[in-house]
Amino acid sequence: MEGGNSVPDLAGGNVLSPYFGPDKHASATLVAVATGLGNPLLPFITRVLGQQQGAQGCYVVVRDTTDYSDCSAAVQYFSPPSSYVEDPKWQRKFSAIWAAVAGVAILLSLPHLIRSLRKGRGLQGLFGVSESIASQHYATIGDAGAKPRTRKRIVYGILETISGFFWWSIPAVGLSLGQVLLVAGYLVAVIVCITTDVPLITNPNRAGFLALAQFPVVYLLGTKNSILSLLLGPGSGYERLNFLHRWAGRGMLIGGVIHGSLWIRNHLIFGLPILGPQKETSGVACLGLLCGITLFSLKPVRYYFYQLFFISHVLGYVAFTVTVCYHTEYAWPWVYAPLAFYGLDMLLRLLKYRIKDATLVPIDQNMTIIHVHDCTKGWQPGQHVRLRVFFSGRIFESHPLTIMNAPSPASCVPSQTLSLAAKAKGDWTRALNAYAMEEQTRLCGSEKGEQLGVPVQVMLDGPYGGCSVDLGRYESAILIAGGSGATFTLSLLDDIVARCVKFGRSGGEQTRRIEFVWCIQSYSCINWHAQMLTELAHAVAGTSLDLHISIFVTCLCNPDAVPAIPNSDVVLLRPSVGNLLRQFVTPPTEEEIAEQPKLAWVGLGGGVAVCAAGPESLTTETRNAAAKLSLTRGLQLGGVGLHTETYAL
């Protein structure tokens, strides 16, 4: 054969040269044939080649002794379906699958979204926190003694009881049953679309096409300001979808590894160069980048070497996106949507950035409180911001911290600040605490006299996240926190107390009793939030809202450092969440009623809200305990609402 479009001579050759069409990017793969085929088949093969004008040339060796005397069989053998026509169809099928699942999730979340929009909370925080220099003072604008309406939650009780089945969690996995099923369904869809009706070993293009089809999923679930999070309603921030982002990335890795490894295998078998040609070299680079991104995203790397993870992730996905477009022109259509998602994310993040004055208050060597001044609204309870503090040259580090107070107009704690708490655990938080302690000591010794706060400048990015459970829709609520997770439950407590007491239940809040549970390692940790807890306890005194605070200490350290907080108990015990929930929903005995119980009993049927924040072990235990409670007594209780916030990378 002499190149061009000439037809190879089949007589007497074992391996024939490839057929090259005029368009190297066309959509077919032709086969060069060998032993056992005679010249009588030449007209049929010529006809096949004539129908494949514009086919992409490739080297394929076939050693076949099959008798192709049947001409139709020969034509079928030498005319495989084009992967560049069939494989994009499977891309579209996969896209339809995940889009349909996302659509169902949005429809199921629609009532939650509509309720939040009606109450003016659905879009709160979309454009960042708002600052006001004008002084605002605490004033009761509603009837603090207003009685809530009592009603049975029958329909919601049934729905929440059904959803409780999916809360079960496996401690080692870190995912609930619902999340595991979602991940499994996603991976099954990926594998089925890769392997159905395709000779994958000889033509692994399908796996590459499916890897490209996952670009929109990875970016949609990975951006902080995701359109999907917005449509799912409050409490469905990027941190709630991040597990799917990670597994979608691993699904992309599956497609990339299958595609790349089989192409390398075929090149080795036929003696073709793996590096050198542009397509092969860029393909190997894509595979290497994808493997690197995935490996550096594993949990041990995120936990112990977060900066390495962050830098490799940012540089890696940019390099991978550019390289894969250089590798194949078929990548371009699948990059436009991710660029749109990323552009929207960057735009909203720019709108959310704030540079503010703040004050650092080191409570002790383990906790630093940050008060960001002149921030009065623009966030929801349970949300967090990414904080950058300009100190000691560490201006490029930002860390997520939960806002521990409700917005000033809707708070029972009078302030004009957005308050954060940073537990001295990692490198940055320890350095921040040390800086605050050192500066506080220096300022206390100056001529200005004693000054508790250390002035700094900070940059805020946010807010993000939030709570998916509206406490006002439940008669009873139990808030469980471990360590610094109390910032999350404190903001929920501040918000619901203000809605029931300060605003007189103007939004129809039904909450009548709240149990606030805080598990800490030392008695001295109580001082972290003692002032705020005291103010909230005073705010509910004598109102229609009943609040009890239970503090569990797991280590006998500094037992004398226990501040007085109204209606609270401090116990040296590591509690069982299951026991706490069981006691919370069990009517008091006659003896307990005679002794005046810690919380007034309000009966059954009004629903129970369970919110927990802290380490993974605590949130996993809470999910399992809430799932058991929901499945066994959910209908009787009027439904159990659950939201957990895990403080982990």
Steps between C-alpha positions, in 0.01 A plus 500: 500500500634844414307722738216729402167327458614195308361162597750251646586187307386205710695231318792353684538753783473434874481863612381782277559869531230724641243671291514877523202708408514869412371607844709378789225590749225304330286243664600150404773247565600272215669165522800368313466127448729203480532132442218284379323757283526476128460735208130406446418722801673800352185648336308484826781652704540764233131582536536525878799728473315709248218550749746608768649797317643740753573229754763556761807296422632253753730201521313180575643152459260213447617142490186313406453159347122527485342399171336813370352337193170657603527851356250653743705374793808658348330834459375485862846409625679773312245772572483555878266773625673835544583583861493869413133462413384247760699609806366859512153346521605332825635831623157649449333202668725537806431875511127432485530258794677735739291799389181300568623409850586864569158603374325255732705631794404857415130407477513325838671806651253746344271529807803570719624765255158666470457519879843659539428753226169595661680567828768703324776253583542315170735752337648639819876511470504466122692827462695496825465663839370856532660761719336792673668769707168622636444391856232239557380415846325192631127554535216257547261552210272204569318333785761289678227298667310417181384139505579285198227329303486130576441272204583146398752448223342197332607540136849626580529231765444230238745655254772554761454147635561361151808718452637382836586165340770672295673663799675184616876542483800271498766657727801394291344625176387842620192494274135438575306222330335752271837641398641151442205411274545823309872437447439138403233600249733757348789256460268232359373749241859586405608135463186395310539786253869411451455127443168460317513389135863587438821299427673686782835319483562565131329838494501671845373835371171458688674528838667823390171646383337414834789661688430820306127475571571530873661843470172688567419281802839552662490879458131534592555320830841653571430873483411682820219698337331217316171556321397155625556604863282805445216294352515241778434769758671611822725244664613343172830682460810382323621316810186281488562413133874461529488123547335472158762731351776270623332185370420664167870575471574134572244403237690719254819322609338162423423612147842653452690196631302255285542715192867575553617159618331312214640738240847456650447124491403507133797721415736259673349199321535659157837660568376858472660791689326606822682832526592724213186556293294791624184303574678223691721738699212726603293192588769367733528846657121509558508160667789601723333824604171325573672238715693769685190709573320194638789378715563842653128530578487195726395564859843441664656759269220749565530452874877502547617703197210731419709765326652233274151376417370851430787612277515171306122507454485853363799461269404145409147558373610804297782302340276198441226706334747666263685177421189295429382766252842474334468120501166483318267747337207300633572643847400854411120458518535355849715784629260786425253412778774459766645836398154655545464340845846617599440850363177534699681380811780754455251782439300427815816457704619843388166644611534329838850618584520749787802661667406601854643611830486232767602428857673186624412387852711208624286324761785265591777313321244283318240748373498834320179694442494729195250787495463649151363852539209670322345181367130490579333276240552287192537152650284219630548305825743214455687656210875543485747735335852452378713733711834653411673687785780741413758417764863389509523488121236224470279693261455217249342248739124482537307261723129416538348612830134475603317820595386451858237775524190589303492828304476795736135596429396137555720422801442496872866586559536877441800571278595652168742224417530170324661268755722202424690253715832341403612204708880473518542166329685539173804702403307813401262508798787443744697784340193726519449423867867556581495833315184612685642399838829678432333818375254499790786482747680785324190721489412435863841629600476821298392840622156446351420265780339160478356405163340161455482503120777505242413708190567338162371514146331200343357392166171311490391268222145379545270407657453140391308197624230521762248274669245299303267468801280792604471467877186714500302219334553261794365517854814342645862547398822348627830661401811286548855632463846367556784743578515790256186366329310710754537800266253333264239412763541837676402684184191278463412559866545877472279509191211290635501680837474835322218375275300367795580767761616817327255481209217328688474205258397731216599231248278236659785330687382193692812436709422456871799317649871485417773283643849638434769232540871582494777240536844636589833368624559737791300714745697803384349465152166618642642853508520503121128565465381550857408867447284428196330202662424710807343777293283254308392326821396836646314588179270196521431527873128543563399458136312232307832344396670253732880458479731264684878483458689175562879515499689170503868504591710200404816586700536604864703815430456834679178399681486837674478694174124462458311825436140529613258460210126508577306174458809297416662178622868413479572127514826305488390243245536395137134481396330263262306690235246219483430534873473878471241473224306230681485706821404811304188341345394298806225651718611574857390271779283620789807520722682716244196723462490547877866599497438746213666357184777685321276547196123527499328215316297614200357169380555308179419564136659845456824370352859483627792681338848353550805706402857395573840649422849388586741216425404222263453248780235722664307573181505134395367393839231768479387390152468139612315594820265732310438233235406248769273750672333599173432144388370383839307805623499748213125488435420529868734798541370678192822451307869542574702762313876451482795716403863417578807713442830314504807702589754315287687538171 
